[in-house]
């Protein structure tokens, strides 16, 4: 039974029996990990506030190869978003983002780039709550990129021609883009040059820089709705942002 210590982001927790909790965390070295925290609901719990969602902790746990759930031994709080998480808009946005992240990743599959991206978006959202739509879009783009589901939107699916920077296109069901000549269905969603520019820019700059450049862009919400369709297609289920239960 190896003892593992790693930096992690607490994603969510569930009650288990009278005194315990199931914890879902994103670790730097081991990806998404699910574990049991014994006695976490007791007043004198050794975990303290180290299991609050959106907290960055150094966690120590035991892992058996035959079991998916690890046994969480202790947590040491590094940083938290307690104040930001009290904002309903922040809670709604990041609860949705965490849900799609957990569904998109297999357990114990390390991806340090995704870990760092998630922390960067979380920090940007806590510091700039007015920019949550831009941060959410940035996260959606990078999650699709790092899980291999981001469509190639620089080439027409029909004729294989490279799309011009100022050329609108139609979104097919694949979901790939079709140029004006190949776009035969009037019901196809229009993907504008502004939409494609947003996507390309997000892959080149940090979330803070992305927010600074595109906070006032009207295409943010439009592209996010399109990417939710792509995420739904890749996960095999519809996704949406539900208001938090207050």
C-alpha positions in Angstrom: 0.0 0.0 0.0 2.1 3.0 -1.2 1.9 6.3 0.6 1.5 9.2 -1.8 2.0 12.9 -1.1 1.1 15.4 -3.8 -0.2 19.0 -4.4 -3.9 18.9 -5.3 -7.0 21.0 -5.9 -10.1 19.9 -4.1 -12.9 19.6 -6.7 -15.9 18.4 -4.7 -16.9 16.3 -1.7 -19.8 14.0 -0.8 -21.1 12.8 2.5 -20.4 9.2 3.3 -22.1 7.5 6.3 -22.3 9.7 9.5 -18.8 11.0 9.8 -16.9 10.4 6.5 -16.6 12.1 3.2 -15.7 11.1 -0.4 -13.3 13.6 -1.8 -12.7 14.2 -5.5 -9.4 16.0 -6.2 -7.2 17.0 -9.1 -3.6 16.2 -8.2 -0.5 17.6 -10.0 1.2 14.2 -10.5 -1.7 11.7 -10.5 -4.7 13.4 -12.2 -8.2 13.0 -10.8 -8.2 11.0 -7.6 -11.2 9.9 -5.5 -10.7 9.0 -1.9 -12.3 8.5 1.5 -11.6 11.0 4.3 -12.5 9.2 7.6 -14.0 11.4 10.3 -14.0 14.5 8.0 -17.5 15.5 9.2 -16.5 15.5 12.9 -16.0 18.9 14.7 -12.5 17.9 15.7 -11.6 16.5 12.3 -7.9 16.5 11.5 -8.7 17.8 8.1 -10.0 21.1 9.3 -10.8 23.4 6.3 -8.5 21.4 4.0 -11.4 19.7 2.2 -13.3 22.7 1.1 -13.9 22.8 -2.7 -11.5 25.0 -4.7 -8.8 24.7 -2.0 -5.2 23.9 -3.0 -3.7 21.4 -0.5 -0.8 19.1 0.0 -2.6 15.8 0.4 -1.2 12.5 1.7 -3.1 9.3 0.9 -2.8 5.5 0.8 -3.5 3.7 -2.5 -4.2 0.0 -3.2 -4.0 -1.1 -6.8 -7.2 -3.1 -6.5 -9.3 -0.2 -5.2 -10.3 3.0 -7.0 -11.0 4.9 -3.8 -7.8 5.9 -2.0 -7.6 6.5 1.8 -6.9 10.1 2.5 -4.5 10.4 5.5 -4.1 14.2 5.9 -4.3 17.5 4.1 -2.2 20.7 4.5 -3.9 23.9 3.2 -1.7 25.8 0.8 -4.3 28.3 -0.6 -8.0 28.7 -0.8 -10.9 30.5 -2.6 -13.2 30.6 0.4 -14.2 34.3 -0.2 -14.7 33.9 -4.0 -16.7 30.7 -3.5 -19.3 32.7 -1.6 -20.2 34.5 -4.8 -23.1 32.7 -6.5 -21.8 33.6 -10.0 -18.3 32.2 -9.2 -19.8 29.1 -7.7 -22.1 28.5 -10.7 -19.3 28.9 -13.2 -16.7 26.8 -11.5 -19.1 24.1 -10.4 -20.0 23.6 -14.1 -16.3 23.7 -15.1 -15.3 21.2 -12.5 -18.2 18.9 -13.6 -17.0 18.7 -17.2 -13.4 18.3 -16.1 -14.2 15.3 -13.9 -16.3 13.7 -16.6 -13.7 14.3 -19.3 -10.7 12.8 -17.5 -10.1 9.1 -16.6 -9.0 8.5 -13.0 -5.3 8.6 -12.1 -4.3 10.0 -15.5 -1.7 12.7 -14.8 -1.8 15.9 -16.8 0.2 18.7 -15.2 -0.6 21.2 -18.0 -4.3 20.8 -17.3 -3.6 21.1 -13.5 -1.8 24.4 -14.0 -4.4 25.7 -16.4 -7.2 24.9 -13.9 -5.4 26.7 -11.1 -4.7 29.7 -13.3 -8.3 30.0 -14.3 -9.4 29.6 -10.7 -7.1 32.3 -9.5 -8.1 34.6 -12.4 -11.8 34.1 -11.6 -11.3 34.8 -7.9 -9.4 38.0 -8.6 -11.6 39.2 -11.5 -15.2 38.0 -10.9 -16.5 40.3 -13.6 -14.5 38.3 -16.1 -16.1 34.9 -15.5 -17.6 34.5 -19.0 -14.1 35.0 -20.6 -12.4 32.7 -18.0 -15.1 30.0 -18.5 -14.6 30.1 -22.3 -10.8 29.9 -21.9 -11.2 26.8 -19.7 -13.6 25.1 -22.2 -11.2 25.7 -25.0 -8.2 24.3 -23.1 -10.1 21.3 -21.7 -11.1 20.3 -25.2 -7.5 20.9 -26.4 -5.9 18.8 -23.7 -8.4 15.9 -23.9 -8.0 15.7 -27.7 -11.6 16.8 -28.6 -10.9 20.3 -29.9 -12.1 20.5 -33.5 -9.7 21.7 -36.2 -11.4 24.9 -37.3 -8.8 26.1 -39.8 -9.8 23.7 -42.6 -13.2 23.0 -44.3 -14.4 19.5 -43.6 -16.1 19.3 -47.0 -13.3 20.3 -49.5 -10.3 20.3 -47.2 -9.4 23.9 -48.2 -7.7 26.2 -45.6 -10.2 28.7 -44.3 -9.3 32.4 -44.7 -9.0 34.4 -41.5 -11.9 36.7 -42.5 -14.1 33.9 -43.8 -17.3 32.8 -42.0 -18.1 29.1 -41.9 -20.9 26.7 -40.9 -20.7 24.3 -38.0 -21.6 20.7 -38.9 -22.8 17.9 -36.6 -19.3 16.3 -36.4 -18.6 19.1 -35.1 -16.4 20.5 -37.9 -16.5 23.6 -40.1 -17.7 23.9 -43.7 -16.9 26.8 -46.0 -19.5 28.8 -47.9 -19.3 26.6 -50.9 -19.7 23.3 -48.9 -22.3 24.7 -46.4 -25.5 23.3 -47.8 -27.7 23.4 -44.7 -29.2 26.7 -43.7 -29.6 25.4 -40.2 -25.9 25.1 -39.6 -24.6 27.4 -36.8 -22.6 30.3 -38.2 -19.0 30.5 -37.0 -17.6 33.9 -37.6 -14.0 35.1 -37.9 -14.4 36.6 -34.4 -15.3 33.2 -33.0 -12.3 31.6 -34.6 -10.0 34.4 -33.5 -11.1 33.9 -29.9 -10.3 30.2 -30.0 -6.9 30.8 -31.6 -6.0 33.5 -29.1 -6.9 31.4 -26.1 -4.4 28.7 -27.2 -1.6 31.3 -27.3 -1.9 33.4 -24.2 -2.6 33.1 -20.4 -6.2 33.4 -19.0 -5.3 36.9 -17.5 -4.1 38.1 -20.9 -7.1 36.6 -22.6 -9.5 38.4 -20.2 -7.7 41.7 -20.8 -8.1 41.4 -24.5 -11.6 40.0 -24.9 -13.6 40.9 -21.8 -15.9 43.1 -23.9 -16.2 40.8 -26.9 -19.8 40.0 -27.8 -18.6 36.7 -29.3 -17.6 35.2 -25.8 -21.1 33.9 -24.9 -21.8 32.8 -28.5 -18.6 30.7 -28.8 -19.1 29.3 -25.3 -22.6 28.0 -26.3 -21.1 26.4 -29.4 -18.3 24.8 -27.4 -20.9 23.4 -24.9 -22.3 21.5 -27.9 -18.8 20.2 -28.7 -18.3 19.2 -25.0 -21.7 17.5 -25.0 -20.7 15.6 -28.1 -17.4 14.4 -26.6 -18.9 13.5 -23.2 -22.0 11.8 -24.7 -24.3 13.8 -22.5 -25.8 17.3 -22.5 -24.0 19.9 -20.4 -25.3 23.2 -19.0 -24.6 25.7 -16.3 -27.1 25.2 -13.5 -27.6 27.9 -10.8 -26.1 26.8 -7.5 -28.4 25.6 -4.7 -28.4 28.3 -2.1 
